[in-house]
Amino acid sequence: MQNPPTATVSHPWTRYVAMGDSFTEGIGDPEPTSPG
């Protein structure tokens, strides 16, 4: 699914909320017990 051309405009919001912070914090870290 491709984004429409209007997706290139700046977003109207000025704040953000970190959702799933405790889960996404470790993504990309090497995990010896989980190959791949």
RAPE-V561685 format. One record per backbone hydrogen bond with DSSP energy under -0.5 kcal/mol. CO is the residue of the C=O (numbers start at 0). NH is the residue of the N-H. Records with the same first field share a line. If there is no record, write none. Layout:
CO = NH, NH
This chain:
3 = 6
4 = 7
5 = 8
16 = 18
17 = 20
19 = 22, 23
20 = 24
22 = 25
23 = 26
25 = 28
30 = 33
